[in-house]
Amino acid sequence: MELILLKLASALNASGYPVDVKDDRLIPLATKLALLQHTGRYSKLLSDLFSANNKANLQSLILEATFAFQFEKVGKLLNYEVRKRSDNETTIDFCRVRPADRNLYIEMRLVHQCQWITDHFKQQLEHSDYFGITLDGNEDRAETVRLQRLILSKVQDENGRPIKFLREDSGSYNIVAVEVSEPHLGMTDHADCLLVTYGDPAVSVFERRKLFGLFQEDNPKYPQYIHDIADQFREFRATVHAVLFLWKEPSGSPVNFEVEFFLVPNKTLMSANEVTEIEKDFNGALVIRGSKNKNT
């Protein structure tokens, strides 16, 4: 434990969080890291965390470590940095192996926004009649589109081809996880998550932001540029089974928090029963956002 505390304090200091190794606030996270170390399955995660030297990367790694710990502490094992595609060297952050059911592949590492994603969504920003994001100053819409960009760029390249998950795979579920508790993402409730995934039809008229969702189906009555956007989402809809929205609670602590979740399924690929089974599998490790039954 002492060595973990030393390495953790070093990473925090190098990443812009001045802290003393004797600070008691480090103990909860160090305890979590010790459990992960004991499993022998998280050597790369721990190595990356202890060598972190910038704030964004460290925050991402602490989120992954906390996520993993919450599963491991209740005996729900995860594999870290797994390769799913034999034709691609990229890895997926977590695999939850379920012998009696389909495995869960979860990609959640934060990535830098690619230029092609920025260019692609520029058309949304410029069409004020449908999206009207920057032209009318509506920051909520701008942040929602920004989150769509982030999610999309994790799993497909500039040509719409999947880079993480296999499209033809009946033996597993592909899930993209994204942490939305930070204020700069502008995400606070379930309606925001539904807007990202299902678009305006999924929320009340008072919550609509003139947005087309990642899982939303195209409609002949939509204008051509919406058909174009829907076409860009086509591979995502055919490949990703669900988006897992995550919150840190409390959100203000960079190191000591629990992870809560809200799972939004791709209804084309998943039934209600399948969603319920996954939520049951998460139960005990993660708390459903808004649930009164907090982990103890």
Disulfide bonds with the S-S distance in Angstrom:
none
